[in-house]
Amino acid sequence: MLYFEKTGTVIYRSKPSVKTRWNFEVFTALDFIAAVTNHISDKGFQMVRYDCRYSNKCRGMKAKSILQEKAEIAKESGIEVIDVSEYGPR
């Protein structure tokens, strides 16, 4: 981010946008503040904290696939694997 005090403009650099295919945007100082504060959520608004890779579902599916891979490796090497996931505490 660069701010030019003489002209009152802000140049914001980021990854290339899919829509514009540019990696920068030129704002006036007030427009930049408005664009940044636009991303602040309302008071009491429930935000999505984890999406995609970090969601509970994806983490569970990843853990399940790792367990299946370990079971296949153990089966190939002749080790007996006992599944105790269905058993709960007494």
Backbone as JSON, one array per atom type, in Angstrom:
{
  "sequence": "MLYFEKTGTVIYRSKPSVKTRWNFEVFTALDFIAAVTNHISDKGFQMVRYDCRYSNKCRGMKAKSILQEKAEIAKESGIEVIDVSEYGPR",
  "N": [[0.85, -1.16, 0.0], [0.63, 2.13, -0.88], [0.81, 5.56, -0.09], [0.21, 8.7, -1.38], [0.84, 11.81, -0.47], [0.71, 14.34, -1.65], [-1.11, 14.17, -3.82], [-3.17, 12.87, -2.58], [-3.87, 10.21, -2.94], [-4.21, 6.63, -2.81], [-2.45, 3.71, -3.45], [-3.21, 0.45, -3.71], [-1.85, -2.7, -3.52], [-2.2, -6.09, -4.53], [-2.91, -9.61, -4.96], [-3.34, -10.63, -8.42], [-6.5, -9.73, -9.69], [-9.34, -11.7, -10.56], [-11.43, -10.64, -11.99], [-10.55, -8.1, -12.98], [-7.92, -8.53, -13.66], [-5.71, -7.14, -12.78], [-3.07, -6.18, -10.54], [-3.25, -4.12, -8.77], [-4.9, -1.26, -7.31], [-6.2, 2.0, -7.55], [-7.08, 4.47, -5.29], [-8.86, 7.27, -3.92], [-8.09, 8.87, -0.8], [-10.31, 8.89, 0.97], [-12.07, 7.14, -0.34], [-10.61, 4.77, -0.13], [-10.6, 4.3, 2.64], [-13.34, 3.93, 2.96], [-13.69, 1.59, 1.45], [-12.18, -0.26, 2.9], [-13.43, -0.23, 5.46], [-15.84, -1.26, 4.72], [-15.69, -3.98, 4.93], [-15.98, -4.59, 7.58], [-17.95, -6.26, 9.86], [-21.41, -6.08, 10.97], [-22.5, -5.23, 14.32], [-22.83, -7.95, 16.47], [-23.2, -9.75, 14.43], [-23.11, -12.98, 13.05], [-20.27, -14.53, 11.97], [-18.72, -16.51, 9.41], [-16.28, -18.6, 10.4], [-14.5, -20.65, 9.72], [-13.81, -21.95, 6.62], [-13.98, -24.17, 3.9], [-10.94, -25.61, 3.66], [-10.36, -25.53, 6.41], [-12.66, -26.18, 7.72], [-14.81, -28.1, 9.91], [-15.86, -30.37, 8.69], [-14.17, -30.88, 6.46], [-11.72, -31.27, 7.79], [-12.36, -33.57, 9.23], [-12.88, -35.4, 7.16], [-10.34, -35.52, 6.02], [-8.86, -36.62, 8.13], [-10.09, -39.11, 8.28], [-9.41, -40.22, 5.8], [-6.66, -40.43, 6.12], [-6.53, -42.33, 8.17], [-7.61, -44.53, 6.81], [-5.63, -44.93, 4.87], [-3.48, -45.65, 6.51], [-4.5, -48.03, 7.55], [-4.61, -49.61, 5.24], [-1.88, -49.81, 4.64], [-1.03, -51.18, 6.89], [-2.45, -53.56, 6.53], [-1.28, -54.55, 4.21], [1.27, -55.09, 5.16], [0.81, -57.15, 6.87], [-0.13, -56.73, 9.44], [-2.55, -56.92, 11.99], [-5.42, -54.97, 12.28], [-7.48, -53.56, 14.67], [-10.68, -52.31, 14.92], [-11.93, -49.98, 17.04], [-13.66, -47.92, 17.13], [-16.41, -47.88, 17.39], [-16.99, -48.52, 19.97], [-17.89, -47.23, 23.1], [-17.34, -45.3, 26.15], [-17.53, -47.03, 29.32]],
  "CA": [[0.0, 0.0, 0.0], [1.38, 3.38, -0.97], [-0.01, 6.77, 0.04], [0.84, 9.9, -1.92], [0.23, 12.91, 0.27], [0.48, 15.5, -2.54], [-2.33, 13.97, -4.61], [-4.21, 12.3, -1.73], [-4.28, 8.92, -3.49], [-3.67, 5.41, -2.22], [-2.31, 2.58, -4.38], [-3.27, -0.8, -2.97], [-1.39, -3.82, -4.34], [-2.6, -7.41, -4.04], [-2.82, -10.62, -6.02], [-4.15, -10.23, -9.58], [-7.93, -9.98, -9.59], [-9.9, -12.49, -11.66], [-12.3, -9.78, -12.76], [-9.84, -7.04, -13.7], [-6.59, -9.05, -14.02], [-4.68, -6.21, -12.33], [-2.64, -6.46, -9.18], [-3.29, -2.89, -7.99], [-6.1, -0.43, -7.41], [-5.93, 3.38, -7.14], [-8.2, 5.05, -4.56], [-8.64, 8.48, -3.13], [-7.93, 8.47, 0.6], [-11.63, 8.61, 1.56], [-12.61, 5.93, -0.96], [-9.89, 3.63, 0.42], [-11.13, 4.06, 3.99], [-14.69, 3.37, 2.8], [-13.57, 0.21, 0.97], [-11.68, -1.1, 4.0], [-14.45, -0.35, 6.5], [-16.96, -2.03, 4.18], [-15.51, -5.38, 5.31], [-16.25, -4.76, 9.0], [-19.32, -6.76, 9.99], [-22.29, -5.39, 11.91], [-22.39, -5.7, 15.69], [-23.64, -9.14, 16.74], [-23.36, -10.55, 13.22], [-22.4, -14.25, 13.09], [-19.39, -14.67, 10.81], [-18.19, -17.84, 9.13], [-14.89, -18.54, 10.81], [-13.69, -21.62, 9.0], [-14.44, -22.34, 5.37], [-13.2, -25.03, 3.03], [-9.9, -26.48, 4.19], [-10.31, -25.51, 7.87], [-13.95, -26.51, 8.3], [-14.84, -29.36, 10.64], [-16.14, -31.46, 7.76], [-12.95, -31.18, 5.68], [-10.72, -31.84, 8.68], [-12.78, -34.94, 9.54], [-12.68, -36.23, 5.98], [-8.9, -35.69, 5.87], [-8.43, -37.57, 9.16], [-10.62, -40.43, 7.91], [-8.62, -40.74, 4.68], [-5.35, -40.81, 6.66], [-6.72, -43.6, 8.88], [-7.78, -45.59, 5.82], [-4.32, -45.2, 4.27], [-2.69, -46.39, 7.49], [-5.05, -49.38, 7.63], [-4.18, -50.33, 4.03], [-0.45, -50.1, 4.79], [-0.92, -52.23, 7.9], [-2.97, -54.79, 5.94], [-0.26, -55.04, 3.27], [2.43, -55.59, 5.89], [0.4, -58.31, 7.65], [-0.49, -56.35, 10.8], [-4.0, -56.94, 12.18], [-5.93, -53.71, 12.81], [-8.75, -53.74, 15.36], [-11.44, -51.06, 14.92], [-12.63, -49.8, 18.31], [-14.34, -46.63, 17.06], [-17.83, -48.02, 17.74], [-17.11, -48.76, 21.39], [-17.87, -46.03, 23.91], [-16.92, -45.53, 27.54], [-18.45, -47.86, 30.12]],
  "C": [[0.9, 1.23, 0.0], [0.41, 4.56, -0.86], [0.8, 7.95, -0.47], [0.13, 11.11, -1.35], [-0.11, 14.09, -0.64], [-0.83, 15.36, -3.3], [-3.47, 13.4, -3.78], [-4.72, 10.97, -2.26], [-3.57, 7.78, -2.78], [-3.6, 4.36, -3.32], [-2.23, 1.32, -3.54], [-2.88, -1.93, -3.9], [-1.8, -5.13, -3.7], [-2.35, -8.42, -5.15], [-3.65, -10.17, -7.21], [-5.61, -10.64, -9.41], [-8.41, -10.78, -10.8], [-10.73, -11.6, -12.58], [-11.52, -8.77, -13.6], [-8.47, -7.46, -14.22], [-5.47, -8.06, -13.71], [-4.26, -6.61, -10.94], [-2.59, -5.19, -8.32], [-4.6, -2.17, -8.22], [-5.74, 0.95, -6.88], [-7.2, 3.95, -6.53], [-7.84, 6.46, -4.14], [-8.59, 8.02, -1.68], [-9.28, 8.1, 1.23], [-12.26, 7.35, 0.96], [-11.92, 4.67, -0.42], [-10.4, 3.28, 1.81], [-12.53, 3.46, 3.9], [-14.63, 1.91, 2.34], [-13.09, -0.73, 2.07], [-12.75, -1.3, 5.06], [-15.69, -1.08, 6.02], [-16.89, -3.49, 4.61], [-15.73, -5.63, 6.8], [-17.71, -5.16, 9.15], [-20.1, -5.96, 11.03], [-22.13, -6.0, 13.31], [-23.34, -6.88, 15.89], [-23.83, -10.04, 15.54], [-22.52, -11.82, 13.32], [-21.58, -14.4, 11.81], [-19.0, -16.13, 10.63], [-16.7, -17.79, 9.44], [-14.01, -19.47, 9.99], [-14.45, -22.06, 7.77], [-13.46, -23.23, 4.63], [-12.2, -25.87, 3.8], [-9.95, -26.58, 5.71], [-11.65, -25.86, 8.51], [-13.89, -27.87, 8.99], [-15.03, -30.54, 9.7], [-14.87, -31.86, 6.99], [-11.87, -31.78, 6.55], [-11.07, -33.28, 9.03], [-12.56, -35.87, 8.37], [-11.19, -36.51, 5.76], [-8.39, -36.72, 6.88], [-8.89, -38.99, 8.81], [-9.79, -41.03, 6.78], [-7.22, -41.16, 5.16], [-5.45, -42.14, 7.39], [-6.88, -44.76, 7.89], [-6.46, -45.94, 5.15], [-3.45, -46.0, 5.21], [-3.17, -47.83, 7.61], [-4.63, -50.21, 6.42], [-2.71, -50.71, 4.12], [-0.26, -51.23, 5.8], [-1.38, -53.58, 7.34], [-1.94, -55.41, 4.98], [0.93, -55.63, 3.99], [2.08, -56.75, 6.81], [0.06, -58.0, 9.09], [-2.01, -56.33, 10.91], [-4.43, -55.64, 12.86], [-7.29, -53.96, 13.42], [-9.44, -52.39, 15.42], [-12.24, -50.97, 16.22], [-13.43, -48.49, 18.31], [-15.8, -46.71, 17.48], [-18.03, -48.21, 19.24], [-16.98, -47.45, 22.16], [-17.38, -46.32, 25.31], [-17.97, -46.33, 28.3], [-19.24, -47.04, 31.07]]
}
